[in-house]
Amino acid sequence: MMQVSSSATTFRINNEELPWLAMPEEGCQYQGLPEALGSGCSRLFMLEADFSLIETQYVPARSLAVYNRIDSQEPRMVLTLGLTGCSSFNERQGREIAFKAGFSTLTAFNSSAGWRQYQSNQPVTQLRFMMSKQWVERNFDDSVLTKLFDKNATQVVKQRPILPSSLQLAHCIRNRQVAANAGTLFKQGLAMAIVASELTDLINEPQPNSFRTTFRDKQLAESARDILLAEFAAPPSLAELSHRIGTNQFKLKQVFRHCFDNTVYGMLLDIRMEKAHRLLTDGRYTVGLAAEAVGYAHASNISAAFTRYFGFPPKSLAHGRMP
């Protein structure tokens, strides 16, 4: 049975006492606020592996504190967009993080425990985008973001006014009606655009400590490049590549960026595309054979990548119709 306690005028409840209910017709899970405490709900959308969206809209009938604890095996990052009202998160250690209307707040943590607090009769609407460290590294491959996961405690990475473009996309997520079978894809596209805008702006900020490459750094970068050139059809993972050249993933990405002005995966794409272009221009390879030769499992995969990279489809080369 749900246990609700009162401390002065603030009612306290454990988040575990608020069950998430599946709503298949909306492709989400639903967590309602008990009627005695006000109105509203949170809806959780799993957009892809390690990337989710929580849409919260509360109108508490009284001051409310919800205890929330997250113990994750992998560090996480949360981008919160405050659309209306204000709330706060009070950690057990006493630190308070405020989430204000009109502001985006980026936090990172390995584990988190504390109280989410809402003021009486104040409507609150928020969008929270939750990302694992692996998801961030996979999509951004940037050392600036990697360093944000170094600490166990919850840390506020950045808080600033919501970008106008992000605000427009947030309203589309909440208000735009689409077909039920396209809802998740629709939200995923808008969510990715919001996160990309907010995090890219952070990445592009000038960093206080400039990085200077040494002769050893250049050797590491060149060794990694040589492995990619030799094994592009079946390349090692980032972790394996780092191990083979005698460094860690963070260092590898750092020296690669400074020595080649590129990422590891960016260079791998360059190598594969240039090789595929040569094979197709030779005239003896079909798109399917070229795909297999450079490490793509299906012709459709290389067609999409090739077209994005060169601006024309690979079949135009395979058929001798080079633009």
C-alpha positions in Angstrom: 0.0 0.0 0.0 1.2 3.5 -0.8 2.9 5.3 2.1 2.6 9.0 2.2 4.1 11.0 5.0 3.8 14.7 6.0 6.6 16.9 7.2 5.2 20.3 8.2 3.4 21.3 5.0 5.4 19.1 2.6 4.1 15.6 1.8 6.7 13.0 1.1 6.4 9.9 -1.0 8.9 7.3 -2.4 9.0 7.1 -6.2 8.9 3.3 -5.9 5.3 3.7 -4.6 4.3 5.3 -7.9 4.1 2.4 -10.3 4.8 2.7 -14.0 2.0 1.4 -16.1 2.4 0.3 -19.7 0.3 2.2 -22.3 0.8 0.2 -25.6 -1.4 2.5 -27.6 0.9 5.4 -26.9 4.1 3.4 -26.9 5.0 4.6 -23.4 4.9 3.9 -19.7 2.6 6.1 -17.5 3.2 7.2 -13.9 0.2 9.1 -12.4 0.3 11.5 -9.4 -2.1 10.2 -6.7 -5.3 12.2 -6.6 -4.8 13.1 -3.0 -1.6 14.9 -3.9 -2.8 16.8 -7.0 -3.1 16.0 -10.7 -0.7 15.2 -13.6 1.6 12.4 -14.7 4.9 11.5 -16.1 5.2 9.5 -19.4 8.3 7.5 -20.2 9.2 6.9 -23.9 12.1 4.5 -24.7 13.4 6.0 -27.9 16.3 3.6 -28.4 18.8 1.7 -26.4 20.2 3.9 -23.6 18.2 6.9 -24.7 14.8 7.8 -23.2 12.4 10.8 -22.8 10.3 11.5 -19.7 7.6 14.1 -20.1 6.3 15.4 -16.8 3.3 17.6 -16.1 2.3 18.1 -12.5 -0.1 20.4 -10.7 0.5 19.5 -7.0 -2.4 20.2 -4.6 0.2 20.7 -1.9 4.0 21.0 -1.5 5.3 17.6 -2.6 8.7 15.8 -2.2 9.2 12.5 -4.2 12.2 10.4 -3.1 14.1 9.1 -6.1 17.2 6.8 -6.2 19.1 5.7 -9.3 21.9 3.1 -9.0 23.2 2.6 -12.6 25.9 0.3 -13.7 26.9 2.9 -16.3 27.2 6.7 -15.8 24.3 8.7 -17.1 23.6 12.2 -18.3 20.2 14.0 -18.1 19.2 17.1 -20.1 16.1 18.8 -18.5 14.1 21.4 -20.3 12.0 23.5 -17.9 8.9 24.6 -19.9 6.6 25.9 -17.1 7.0 26.2 -13.3 10.0 25.2 -11.2 11.1 22.2 -9.2 14.3 21.2 -7.4 16.3 18.1 -6.6 17.8 17.9 -3.1 20.5 15.3 -2.7 21.0 13.5 0.5 24.3 15.3 0.9 22.4 18.6 1.1 23.1 20.0 -2.4 20.1 21.5 -4.3 19.7 21.7 -8.0 16.9 24.0 -9.3 15.1 23.3 -12.6 13.6 26.6 -13.8 11.1 27.4 -16.5 12.9 28.6 -19.7 16.2 27.0 -18.7 17.9 23.8 -19.8 19.9 21.9 -17.2 22.5 19.3 -18.0 23.5 17.0 -15.2 25.8 13.9 -15.1 26.0 11.2 -12.4 27.0 7.6 -11.7 24.4 7.2 -8.9 21.8 9.6 -7.6 19.6 9.8 -4.5 17.5 12.6 -3.1 14.1 14.4 -3.2 12.4 15.9 -6.2 10.4 18.9 -4.8 7.4 20.6 -6.2 5.6 23.7 -4.8 1.9 23.7 -3.9 -0.5 24.7 -6.7 2.4 25.5 -9.1 2.0 23.8 -12.5 5.3 22.2 -13.7 6.0 20.9 -17.2 9.4 19.4 -18.0 11.1 17.3 -20.6 14.0 15.1 -19.5 16.3 13.3 -21.9 18.2 10.5 -20.3 21.4 9.2 -21.9 24.0 6.6 -20.9 27.7 7.3 -21.2 27.9 4.7 -24.0 25.1 6.4 -25.9 26.8 9.8 -25.6 30.2 8.4 -26.7 28.6 6.6 -29.6 26.8 9.6 -31.0 29.3 12.4 -30.2 32.7 10.7 -29.8 34.1 13.8 -28.1 36.5 14.0 -25.2 34.9 17.1 -23.7 31.8 15.1 -23.0 33.7 12.0 -21.8 35.3 14.0 -19.0 31.9 14.9 -17.6 31.4 11.4 -16.3 34.5 11.3 -14.1 32.7 12.0 -10.8 30.3 9.8 -8.9 28.2 12.6 -7.4 25.6 14.4 -9.4 27.1 17.4 -11.0 25.5 20.3 -12.9 27.4 20.5 -16.2 25.6 23.5 -17.5 22.4 25.6 -16.9 21.4 28.3 -19.4 18.3 29.6 -21.2 16.8 27.0 -23.6 17.9 27.5 -27.2 15.0 28.9 -29.3 15.3 26.0 -31.7 15.1 23.5 -28.8 12.1 25.2 -27.3 10.2 25.0 -30.7 11.1 21.3 -31.0 10.0 20.7 -27.3 6.5 22.2 -28.1 6.3 19.9 -31.2 7.0 16.8 -29.0 4.2 17.8 -26.6 1.6 19.1 -29.0 2.0 17.7 -32.5 -0.4 14.8 -33.3 1.0 12.0 -35.5 -0.1 8.5 -36.3 0.2 6.1 -33.4 2.6 3.8 -35.3 4.9 6.8 -36.0 4.9 8.4 -32.6 8.1 6.9 -31.3 10.0 7.7 -34.5 8.6 11.2 -34.4 9.7 11.8 -30.8 13.1 10.2 -31.4 13.9 12.5 -34.3 12.9 15.7 -32.4 14.7 14.5 -29.2 17.9 13.8 -31.1 17.8 17.3 -32.6 17.3 18.9 -29.2 20.1 16.9 -27.5 22.4 17.6 -30.5 21.8 21.3 -30.3 22.2 21.6 -26.6 25.3 19.4 -26.3 27.0 20.6 -29.5 26.9 24.1 -28.1 28.6 22.9 -25.0 31.3 21.0 -27.0 32.1 24.0 -29.1 32.9 26.3 -26.1 36.6 27.2 -25.8 38.4 24.9 -23.4 40.6 26.5 -20.8 43.5 24.1 -21.2 44.9 23.6 -24.7 46.2 20.2 -25.7 49.8 20.0 -27.1 50.7 16.9 -29.0 54.1 15.2 -28.3 56.1 12.9 -30.6 54.6 9.9 -28.6 51.1 11.2 -29.3 51.8 11.3 -33.0 53.1 7.8 -32.9 49.9 6.6 -31.2 47.7 8.3 -33.7 49.7 7.0 -36.7 49.7 3.4 -35.3 45.9 3.6 -34.9 45.5 5.0 -38.4 47.7 2.2 -39.8 45.5 -0.5 -38.2 42.4 1.1 -39.6 44.0 1.2 -43.1 44.8 -2.5 -42.9 41.6 -3.7 -41.2 38.9 -1.4 -42.4 36.7 -4.2 -43.6 36.6 -5.8 -40.1 37.9 -3.0 -37.8 38.6 -3.4 -34.1 36.4 -1.8 -31.5 37.5 1.5 -30.0 38.5 -0.4 -26.8 40.4 -3.0 -28.7 42.2 -0.4 -30.9 43.3 1.5 -27.8 44.6 -1.6 -26.1 46.6 -2.7 -29.2 48.4 0.6 -29.4 49.0 0.8 -25.7 46.7 3.6 -24.5 43.1 4.2 -23.4 40.1 5.3 -25.3 40.1 8.9 -24.0 43.7 9.4 -25.0 43.2 7.8 -28.4 40.3 10.1 -29.3 42.2 13.1 -28.0 45.3 12.5 -30.1 43.3 11.5 -33.1 41.4 14.7 -33.0 44.5 16.9 -32.7 46.7 14.9 -35.2 44.2 14.3 -37.9 41.3 16.8 -37.1 39.0 13.8 -37.3 37.5 11.1 -35.1 38.4 7.4 -35.2 35.1 6.5 -36.7 35.3 9.5 -39.1 38.6 8.3 -40.5 37.2 4.7 -40.8 34.3 6.1 -42.8 36.8 8.1 -45.0 38.8 4.9 -45.7 35.8 2.8 -46.5 34.2 5.4 -48.8 37.4 6.1 -50.7 38.0 2.3 -51.2 34.4 1.7 -52.3 34.7 4.6 -54.8 37.8 3.1 -56.3 36.3 -0.4 -56.6 33.1 0.9 -58.2 35.0 3.2 -60.6 37.1 0.2 -61.7 33.9 -1.3 -63.1 34.3 -4.9 -62.0 32.4 -4.5 -58.7 28.7 -4.4 -58.2 27.4 -2.3 -55.2 26.9 -5.6 -53.3 30.5 -6.8 -53.9 31.9 -3.4 -53.0 29.8 -3.4 -49.8 31.3 -6.7 -48.8 34.8 -5.7 -49.6 34.8 -2.6 -47.4 32.9 -4.2 -44.5 29.2 -3.5 -45.0 26.8 -6.4 -44.5 24.2 -5.2 -47.0 24.2 -3.2 -50.2 21.5 -0.9 -48.7 23.8 0.1 -45.9 26.6 1.2 -48.1 24.2 2.9 -50.5 22.9 5.2 -47.7 26.4 5.9 -46.4 27.9 6.4 -49.8 25.1 8.8 -50.9 25.5 10.9 -47.7 29.3 11.0 -48.2 29.6 11.8 -51.9 26.2 13.3 -52.7 25.3 10.6 -55.3 24.4 6.9 -55.1 27.0 4.2 -55.6 25.0 2.5 -58.4 25.8 5.5 -60.6 29.4 4.5 -60.6 28.7 0.8 -60.8 26.7 1.5 -64.0 29.3 3.8 -65.4 27.3 6.9 -64.9 29.6 9.0 -62.8 28.1 12.4 -62.1 
